Amino acid sequence: MENNNEKKQEVSKTKKKEKKPKNRFSVGIGSIIVMLITLAVEALFTVMLMTLNILPFMYLAILITVLVLIDLGLFFMVRKSRKGSSKRLAATIIMVLVAIVMIMGCFYMLNTFDTFKKISSDGRQLEKFHVVVLVDSKYEAIEDIEGQEVYALDTQSKTYAEAKERLLTKVEVKYMTAANVTAAGHQLIDKDGKTHDEIILVSDSNYEMLCENNKGFRKNTKFLYTISVASKTNDFAKRIDVTEDPFNIYISGVDTRGSIEDVCRSDVNMIVTVNPETRQVLLTSMPRDSYVELASVGMMDKLTHTGIYGIEETIATVENWLDVEINYYYRVNFKMLVDLIDALGGVTVDIPKGFESTYWDYSFKAGENQLDGKAALAFVRERKTFEDEDEERIKNQQRVMKAILKKATNSKVILTNYTDLLNAVEGSMQTNMSNKDITAIVKMQLKDMDTGWTIKSIAVDGKDAELGTYSMGPGKPLFVSVPKEKSVEEVKKRIHEVMYPVE
């Protein structure tokens, strides 16, 4: 009996030795997996943020520090709590939420990369050419003009030459020369209003000019066929350090209803002179009808017509005219103005004298007006209600531009409405600023959020006249604004003073 009891005691001692103490505070495999996923997503978000380089170092350091502290806190919270306890469950839920927030952040970063890629122009431009005939023409389809004569402009344009070649691959035609746009239009409807059943090949911009300057031209003509020709310009940006050196941006506002890459006339023309050291901005506006010398051919034309020959022609012409170096350009359409102002939550514009909009159902009071995107568009496009039509419209464009810059630079709207702002510019803006330049400007503004900018404006003054233009030909005088020499000299002086202030 004693031996049996001794054996039982020995077995009992052995089982006690083999039995390990239960660790109630170990980290479960589920928690480890969630923690690793969270850390991986945080790492990805941080790398993408650093690659984008849009946050100032102080903000980035704070963000990384906060994430590290959260991760350490959650780790110890899981490590020191019992399995299945409410604390461990809460820690796991927080980790999942952090991971979701980081994933959303990654999507924001991808959206930012994509938007910057889309608005940073690679020099691509798209020009449309139309085969135009009378509405009641005997020609109903492009095949009907086989073997016929087609009037085309006498021009050295490479895109025009390509359009002519591509039309020949569709049908066999014989090209006849038209000296200018007006001469081409007269092949269909002459100066006396008599119609002719002929065929012309003109660009979309040329067609719009014919419609604008010949009553009934749009109503009495139609497109038989359209050819789209893509072209590419060289990178002509004059790059500098945008956070330290003064620079000029050319704003070309186009009323295009197609792609922002479409070649078309420029309705809004403005130079934005920026001095990041003194925090000064000067807005210089030029009437769209300014009578200027084209840089490429040395002939006189409207400033708005320079857009027909590409943004490079516009900038070269303005540089020669105002003796200023333009570093970058932004081409924007009116859709972007509406979307941008709405993304900013509206803007406040101080209007000196109230008026009723002529074509849109808006009224504006004297004093401060809170405008949404559509109201702002109606405001900047209004012209007929003013005695000095285009001059007052230019002033209103500057008032809205000032309001946009004030809202974007003197508030935290860049952070709070970030996604809406990206969506506003995507597809409606084109620039030759690099991603690096754009992020550098945003980063600078985020860093100095509370430092205000001084925004002033000036405009070129002109005298109304009717003169011949290179685009339409000498036989078709158009309304133009001949720049006053004194006004031009004052503009040159003011731009120079902002860029190179006397210390």
C-alpha positions, 0 to 999 in steps of 0.5 A: 500500500505504501508503495502504491501511495508513493507511486501516486505521489510521484506521478502527481508531482510529475504532472504538476511539473509538466503543467505550465503556468497559464499566461493570461497576458500573451498577444494572440495571433489575431492581434498580431495579424491586425497589428502587422497589417496596420503597420504595413499600411501606415508605412505605405502611406508615409512613403507615398506622402514623402514621395509627394513631398507636399507636407512641410517637415514639421507637419510630417514629423508630427504625423509620424510621431503621432502614428508611432505613439498610437502604435506603441500605445495599442501594442501595450494595451493588447500586451497587458490585457487579458485575451477576450477582454474589452480592452483588447477588443477596443485596441483591435478595433482602433487598429482596424480603424487606423488601418482604414484611415491610412488606406483612405489616405493612400487613395487620396495620395494616388488621386493627387498623383493622378491629378498632377499628372493630368494637369501637368502638360506634356505639350500635347494639343488637339486641333480639329479641322472641319470640311464645311459646306452649305446646309442645303448643299448637294453634298450629304456625305464625305464620299460625295466630294470625291474629285471636287475642289476644296478651298484650304488656307495658304498657311505653313501650319504643320497640323493643317498640312496633316489634316489635308493629307488625312482628308486625301486618304478618305477621298480624292480632292483637289486643293485650291488656295484661300489667302485667309480665313475671310477668303475661305468663308467667302467661298460659301457666303460672300460679302454680299450674302450670296451663297456658293455650293463650294467646299472649304477645310478650316480649323475649329477656331477659324470656323468660330471666327467666321461665325462671329464675324459673318452674320448667319454663317453658322446657321447656313453651314454644316460640317461634312467631316471632322479631322482631329490632329494631335501635336506636341510642343517643346517644353518652353518653361523657364524653370526656377525655384518657385519658393525663393525666386520671383516668377510669372505665370500666364493665365489663359482662360478658354471658353472650350466645351471640349477637351482642355487640350483643344486649340482655341482662342483665349478669352481671358489673358492675365499675367500673375507675377509672384514674389515668394520672398515679399509675399506679393502678387500682381495680376496684370490683365490684357484685353482679349482684343489687344492689337499686338504683333504676332511673334512668329510672323511679325503681323498684327492681330488680336491677342485672343487670336494668338491662341489659334496658333498655340499657347507657345505663340501667345506667350512669345507674343506677350513676352515681346510686347511687354518685355517680360519673361513668362516662366509658366502657363495655366490654360483653364476653362470656365468649367474649372472656375465654377468647380474651383469656387464651389470647392472653396466654399464660395468667394466674397467679392466686393462690387463697387456698383450693383447690376443685373446680369444681361444673359444670366438670372443673377443680380449683384448688389453694391458691396460684398457679395458671396458668390458660388461658382455659377454666380461668379461665372456670370459676374466675370462674363458680364459685359453688355451692361457696362458703359466701358464693356471690356474694361469693366469685365477685366476688372471683375475678372481681377476681383474674382481672381483676388477673391480666389487667391485670398480664400486659398492662401488665407485659410485652411481650405487647402486641407479641409477641401483637398479632394474637392479642389483636386476634382475641380482642376482635373480635366479643366486645367493644363499647365507646364509647371512640373509636379515638383513646382506645384507641390513646392508652392502648396508646401510653402503655403501650408508652412506659412498658412498664417502669413498673408499675401499682398495682392494688387492688380493692373490692366493694359488700357487701349483705344477702340478701333477697327483694323485688319488682322493677320488671321482674318485678312486685311479685307475684313476689319475687326474690332480691336483695342490698340494698347496705349503706350503710357499704359503699357509702360506702366504695366512693365514698370509695375511687374518689374517692381514686384519682381525686383523690389528696391531694398 
